[in-house]
Amino acid sequence: MSNSSHFEDSRGERAKNRAEEKCATTTNDAPSAENFPSADRRAFLQGAAAAAAALAMPRWASAHPGDMDAIRAEIEKRHDASVKRLQDWIRQPSIAAENRGMNEGCELTVRMLREAGFQQAVKVPTDGQPGIFATLDAGAPRTLGLYYMYDVKQADPAEWSSPPFEAALVDKPGLGKVVMGRGAVNQKGPEASFLAALHAIHGAGKKLPVNLVFVAEGEEEIGSPHFPQIVRRPEAMAALKNCLGIFMPSASQGLDGEVTMTLGAKGVIECELISSGEHWGRGPRKDVHSSNKARLDSPAWHLVEALATLVSPDGNDPAIESFADKARPISEAEKKMIAEAARRLSEAEAKKLLGVEHWVHDVSWREALELLMSRPTVNIEGLVGGYTGPGGKTILPGKAVAKLDLRLVPDMTAAEALAALKAHLAKKGFGDIEVRMTGGYDPNSTAADAALIHVETEVYRKGGIDPVILPRSAGSWPGYVFTGEPLHLAAGPFGLGHGSGAHAPDEYYVIESKNPKVHGMDGAVRSFVELLYGLAQAN
C-alpha cells in the first residue's frame, strides 16, 4: 500500500489496515470457520453450511443458495492450495526500487492468472518494469475491471522476526495463524485471495457471474511512473471502457470490527532534491576535510536552507508558492462524512498505533481527520549526505540529497505541483538544486452513489457491517488513470480479512483467525465471491 495501495493516512496504518481489515460475510455474532482448527473447520462447514448460509447473506446468496453452498465447500477444500499459492508468490521477491526479481515476479503473476481462468494474460513492456494485461470472458452481461500490483517494498532481514521472503506461517497472539513476509498484506494476500475465489467458483462447477479485465504494474512502490503506458494501450482501453468500475482487492477488516471505505485517494509526487558543489558552483565538488568549512560553502547546509523554505517554520504547512492554489476545499457533504467517522473511530487507538500524543497544532480528532482528507502535504522521506556510519569522519560533503513526497488533493495535478516546486526554489535563490521526480500522479475520486460503491457497501451491510465512509485515502494509488480522462470509471478497494505492517518489518496477513471479529483467508475469499455475484445482480 506504498503510495498505494495501500491506504495510508494520519489515522496511519490503522486507516490503511481498516481499508485492509474488515469485511464480513456473516454477522458479528455468527460463528466463523476461521475460528476452528483445520479439521474442525471442515466439520463446521459441512455440519452447519445451511445455517451459515442463512445468516446475513447478501441478496444474491438467497437467490442462488446452491451456488453459495457449493462455492463455500470448494473454498474450504482448496484452503491449503490457496495458502501455498500465496506463499509461493511472497517467496518471489519483486522489488522495483532494487530492480530485483521483477521479470520473474511478472511471469509468476501471469502464470497465476492463467491458472485462475484468464484466457488471455500477457506481459506488457514499458519504459520501466513490465506490466500485465489480462481478460477473462465469461459471457456475462457485465464486466469488472481489476487493478493489481506485483511489486513490493524493500525489506531488511535484520529487522524481521521471520525472514521477509520465507513466507512462514506464524502463530500471532490474539490473531491466530498468519503468513509473514514482504507483500503479505500489501497486496499479495488480498490479491491471492481474489484468485482463490476464481478457483473456487470454477471448482464448484459454476460460471463466473461477470467478465474481468485485468491490469497490473510492477512500479506501484516507486510512484507508478510508467503505469499509463500499460492502461493506455489500445487493447486495454477498449476493454476497460466496458467495465462498470475498477476494483482493487484489499484486506479491509480492523481488529475492532470497523470497515473504512474510501471514495478516492490523494495524488503524490516522489522526488529528490540534490544539492552539489558541482552543480551549484560553490562548495567542494567532492568530499573534503571538514576543517575547510571555515573557507568553503556547504552543499549540505545549502540544501537544508532550501528545504526550510518549502514549509512553515513548524514544518506543518506547505509554503511552496502556487502549490495549493487549485486545491479543492472540503465540501459540506465531506465534512459530514468525516464528522461521522470521528464519532465512530477511536482517537486513542489511532494515537496508540501511530505512537503519538498530539496532532498538529493540537487540533481535535475531527479536525485531524479533516486535515488528513483535505490538506496537501510536503514531507521529507529521508536525508542523505556525507558520512552516516558509526563514529565521525570529519568531512565536508560535496553533495546532499533529500527525498520528498508531496501529497495532492482533488483539482491539483502532479505536473503543476512539480512546476510550482521548481519555480519556488528558483525564486528563493535555489535554482541550482536539481529536482528529480521519480514517480507520481494526480488524485482520484469516485462518487458515493457510483454503482460499484453501492454494491460494495451493500455486501458489507448484508454481512452485518456498517462501513465508515471517508472522502479519500490520505495515501495514494494511481487510480487517476481509471477515474480521469477518458475512462471516467468508478474505482475502490474491497475485501474481507486483516493484515498489517505494510512497508514495515514483520508484515503479515491473517490465514486462520482466532479473533471472532476478523476473518481469515477463507473469509476473504468468500467476500470476493459475494462481490462478484452482487455486481452481477446490481440494479
Secondary structure, 3 states (H helix, E strand, C coil): CCCCCCCCECCEHHHHHHCCCCCCCCCCCCCCHHHCCHHHHHHHHHHHHHHHHHCCCCHHHHHCHHHHHHHHHHHHHCHHHHHHHHHHHHCCCCEHHHCECHHHHHHHHHHHHHHCCCCEEEEECCCCCCEEEEEECCCCCCEEEEEEECCCCCCCHHHCCCCCCCCEEEEECCCEEEEECCCHHHHHHHHHHHHHHHHHHHHCCCCCCCEEEEEEECCHHHCCCCHHHHHCCHHHHHHHCCCCCEEEECCCCCCCCCCEEECEECEEEEEEEEEEHHHHCCCCCCCEEHHHHHCCCCHHHHHHHHHHCCECCCCCCECCCCCCCCCCCCCHHHHHHHHHHHHHCCHHHHHHHHCCCCCHHHCCHHHHHHHHHHCCEEEEEEEEECCCCCCCCCEECCEEEEEEEEEECCCCCHHHHHHHHHHHHHHCCCCCCEEEEEEEECCEECCCCCHHHHHHHHHHHHCCCCCEEECCECCCCCCHHHHCCCCCCCEEEECCCCEECCCCCCCEEEEEECCCCCCCHHHHHHHHHHHHHHHHHCC
